Amino acid sequence: MLLGEARVPDGLRLYAIGDVHGCDKLLAKMHQRIADDLAMAPTREHRLVHLGDYVDRGPETAAVVDRMSRLSRDDQTVLCLRGNHEEMLLDFLADRDTAAAANFLGNGGAETLASYGIVSGRARQPNDLATRFAERLPADHRAFLEGLPYSVRFGDFFFCHAGVRPGVALDEQTHRDLTWIRKVFLTSDADFGAVVVHGHTPAPEPEVRPNRINIDTGAVLGGPLTCVVLEGRDYRFLQIM
């Protein structure tokens, strides 16, 4: 199923938001923009799908996780998927070893720790940092992060963080590929069985291909936060700077 043929179920409008990376103010503005869009053009039913990478790099991870954990708990229209940065954070908490710490801290984890009031540094041992983080991380934040699913599908659109492996059925994709895959997916012109809506790989503007839509436009790098709106066979974009 390719873009142009793919459609959302009748009566449903989908909003999918790309990588947030600790940019809570942008996320709040995007949520308001979506509320305004719904007020101007009401629909029978809608869903807000967030594509993962709420944490790391930006300064407001704790605020983002707090916002998303509350919204996903209280509002059934809000869906949150898991990104590779959530995977690295959880691995750091679970493994507490040098490799997991290096992976987490080397990819923006220091900013996440700082947002929870923890200063990382060379003198800090991985186990000490992970222990302090576990103590500072609210229980509802951790439960939110641990409970994030890897994908969701509505009609002919499949949502995940990074992408899918060509030649593998959508319901047989590995968690690793759904959160980390890049080149083999991005360069493929295969029909995946649904149009894949993803983030993970920053681009200057949304990438629209026959088989995928990339909405990671590098919000934490100074680009806009992007949302794709899908309804029927149509799509459009909302952006916040």
N, C-alpha and C positions, 0 to 999 in steps of 0.2 A: 504494500500500500504506500503510495507516494503522495506528496503534497499536491493539492489540486483535486485529488480523488478522496483523500482522507477527510473524515468529518467527525465532529463531536456529536454525541447523542442529542436528539431534539430537546429543546427547552433548557439546555445546560450551557452555561458560559464558563470557560476556564481561564483563570489568571495564573500564570507561572512566573515566579520571580527568581532571578539568577543569584549568583554568589554574593553574599552580604559581607562576610569577613569583618565582623565587628564594627560595621557602620550603622549604628542604631538610628541615628538621626535620619539618614537616607531611607531606612526601612520604614520608619514612622511616617515619613512623607509619602512613600509609595503606598502604604496602607490607606492613607487619607485620599490619595489620588484614585485608588480603586473604589473606595467608598463613594467618591464624587461621581465616578464613571457609572456605578450602579444606580446612583440617584438620578442621573441624567437619562440613563437607558436601562430601566428595570428589566430583569429577566426572571423566569420562573424559578430557576435554580442556578447556583454558581458554586465554584470551588476555588480556593487559593492554594496553589501548590508551590512550596518553597523547595528549591533543588539542592539544598545542602551547602556546606561551608559557611556556617554561621559564625564560626570561631576563628581566632588567629589573625595576625597582621594588623587589623584595625584596633583602635583604642577602646572600643565599647563592647567587647565580647560578652561580659557579664550582663549588660543591659539587653543585648540581643537575645541571649539564651533565656533571660527572665521573660522578655516579651513573648518569645515564641512558645515557651513552655506553658505560659498562661493562656495564650490564644488557642493553642492546639488542644488544651484541656477543656476550655470553656466554649469553644466555637467549633461545631462539627464541620463547618465549611473550610476550615484551615487544616491543611495537610503539610507535613514537614518530612522531607526525605534526608537520607544520610549522605554526607560527602566524605572525601578522603581526609579532610582535616578533623572531622569528628572521629574518624577511625584512629588517627594518630593520637589524639587526645586520650581516647579510651585505652589505647595500647599503653600509653605512658602511665596511666593510673593503674593498669592491671599488671604490667611487667616490671616497672620500676627499675629498669636496668639502663646501662649507658647507651645502648643502641636505640632503645625506644625514646629516651630523653633527647638524644642527638637529633633524631628524626622530628620530634615534636618541637623542640626549641629552635632547630634550624629552619623551620618552616612557619615561623611567626608565633610559636607557642609562648615566647617571653611576653608578648603583648597580652595574650590571654591571661597568663599568671598575674601580670600587673593589674589587669582589670578586676581581679579578685583580691588585690592588695598584697601580692607576693612578689618580692624582688628576686629575680634569678641572677646568678653570677657564676663565675668559674669555681669559686670556693664551695658552692652548693653541690652536694652529692645528689644524684638522681633520686635515690630512695627518700632523702630528706625533702626534696622539692615535691615529689609525688605525695608524700605523707601530708605535708602542709596544704597542698592543693586539695587533697581528699577531705581535709578538715574544713577548709574554707568553702568548698563547693556545696551549695545548698542541696538537700536531698532531692527536691523537685527538679533542680537543674540536671543532676546526674541521671535521674529516672528518665527525663526527657531525652537526653543524649543517648542513653542505652536503649531506649525504645524506638529509635528512629528506623523506619523501614527503608529498604533500598530502592524501591520503584513502585510506581502505580500506573495503571492504564485506564484511560477513558476513551471509549470508542476506538478510533484509529490512531490515537496518540499515546505514546509510551513515554513516561517521565522518569528520568534518573539523573544522577549527578554528572557522571563523566561520559557515558555512552555504552555501547554494546559491542560484543565481538561478532563480526560478520560470520554467517554460516551456522550460528548457534541460535536455537529457538529462544524467544524472549523469556519464556518461563524456565529456561535452563541456564541463563546467564549466571556467572559466578559473582559473588559479592565484590571480589577484587576488581573485576572488569567494570562493574557498575559504578565503582567509586574512583578508579584510577586510569582506565584505558584512555589512550590518546591516538597515536598515529594510525594504527591499523583501522580504527573506527573513522577518524576524521578524513582519511583519504579514500574511504570506500564509497562506491556508488551503488552498492547492493541495496535491494529492497529488503528491509529488516522485518517486514510484516506489519509495521506501523511506523509512523513518522516519530522519530526520537527527539524529544525536547530535552536539552541538557545544558550544563554549564561547564565548569572545570577548566576550560582553556580560554583565557581572556582574548578578546578580539576588540578592535576599535569600535565596531558596530555589530549589531546582531547579524549572525550568519544564517542565511536561509538557503538550504539545499533541498533537492527533491526528496531526500530521505531523512533530513534532520534540521533542527533549528537550534542554534547555539545562542544563549542569552547571557553568557558571562561577558560583560563589557568592562570589566576591571574597575568596579566601583571603588575598591580600596586603593587603586593605583591612580585615582583622579578621574576616571571615566564615570559615566552614568550608571546608576542601578537600573536594570532593564526588566520589564515585565512583558511577556507576550500574552495577548488576549486571543483566545480561540473560541469560535462560535460557528456552528454549522461547518462550512468548508472555508470560512474566512479567517484571516489572522491580521492583527495589528499590534503595534507596540506602544507602551507607555514608558517614559524614561524620566528619572529624577537625577539632578546633579547636586 
